[in-house]
Structures are given as C-alpha cells and as structure tokens.
Amino acid sequence: MKTRYLMIGGSLLLLSLGFSIVGFIKVLAPTDVEKNDAHKTKGTQAKNSREIISIESKKNQADAVYQKVNSAVVTVYGAKELGSGMVVRPDGLVLTNKHVVENSAFPTVKTASGEVYEAEVIDFDLRYDLAIVRLNTKATAPTVLPTVILANTLRLQPGDRVYAIGSPGGKAGTMTTGTFLRTTEQGSLQLSSGLLSPGNSGGPLLNANGEVVGINKGVLEDDTGIATSVIAIKELLTRYDAIRDRPKK
C-alpha cells in the first residue's frame, strides 16, 4: 500500500397495580415474564455501570499519558512543511521524520512551552524515514529540556490502546487515541484509522505507560496509520552516539 505522509503543506418508572376486593387490597405477584424483565434490567444497569467506569478509566489513563509526555513534543517547521517531533536528549536533541525536514538543513522548532529555536539536521535514516535535529540552545541561557521515554521493548498486542501527540492541523499539543493493529512485514506499526492526520508526522506513538513505542509517519490508502518502531529509533540513536563518541584523529 502507498503511504501518505502526515505533514501539512504550506428514570425508571414504577407502576403499582392494586385491586380493591371486599374492603381489602390484593397485591398481584409478579409473573415469570416480569421477573425475567426485572433480571434483564438489573443486568443492563450493571453493564452500563461497568461501561461508565471503563470510560472514566480510559480518560484518566489518557490524561496521565498527556501530562507525562506533551512537554517533550515539539512542532517542526521545514522549508515548506510542518510536522512534529520529540525531544530525546535534554540538551536539545530532537527526533522527527526525514520527510518533515526534506530540503531544510536548518529547520525551526517550537517547544510545547512556546520557545522557538533554530535547529540543524545532523543525522538521518532514509530506510526508516528518520532524522535527528539539534536545537541551538547555546544562543540562550543553558537549557535542560523535558524528554520522552523510549520503551525498552516493543510489547504491543493487536487491540492495545495507543496514543499520538503532535500538531495535526497545525494545532500543537493535540492528542488522539486509537489501537495497534499489527506489525507489517517491513517492521512498521499499523494503527487504527483516524488516529493520525496531517501534522502528526514525526510525533511520538505512545503506549499506556506514556512510553514511546514508535514515531508516526503517515497513513495508508485505507486510512489506517503507519509508524516506525522504537527499535529503529534506538538503532539510529546508538549509531549517532557511536559516531559522536569516536576519538578524533
């Protein structure tokens, strides 16, 4: 399937029945049908109660994920495109998609708190559409930025709830929820339709613990989402660290 990238161009009513017979009231006993109806009503009420608790639990979980991660999600402005990104190192190392910063060696990055930084693309991975961007934080006072937490392993099962935070429609700090569908033959993560939209490219895909399990990339022809696995993210960061720490001759 062809992938479409996701940057933005340019009361219960009770009836009592009584019959007066020779000066006394005879209360009618419930029939078997009425007993069954009453049983069904109680069952429905219990089910509705469980559903309300479940919805509230999911909302609380989503709120917790958002509060944990949003401060480390950024908006990335390329030459002609707008996408998302995530801070992976407190000194200003940001991960995004390569296609977001295409033809832009020096993109502009805006943090969740509103600070705007000039940045530079310092490494990329064409196979997985990844790019590492370094923020120019030296122009201001020493800065320690909030960072995302990368999941140690990819432990997602079909149907697991996942979260995406980014700048869909240009609205920074927007979170959407969906489900994980499967891992594709190419190792990408396929997600339920409606989770991703233009502007989500480069933003984090999160599990219920608020850990990054992938980086959002695009949508397929059937509108299901696609993301690059955290495994590829860690491989790129490991390679970057190895090159950076290599002794200079």
Buried (B, 14 or more C-beta within 10 A) or exposed (E): EEBBBBBBEEEEEEEEEEEEEEEEEEEEEEEEEEEEEEEEEEEEEEEEEEEEEEEEEEEEBBEEBBEBBBBBBBBBBBEEBBBBBBBBBEBBBBBBBBBBBBEBEEBBBBBBEEBEBEBEBBBBBEEBBBBBBBBEBEEEEEBEBBBBBBBEEBEBEEEEBBBBBBBBEEEBBBBBBBBBBEBEEEEBBBBBBEBBBBBBBBBBBBBBEBBBBBBBBBBBEEEBBBBBBBBBBBBBBEEBEEEEEEEEE
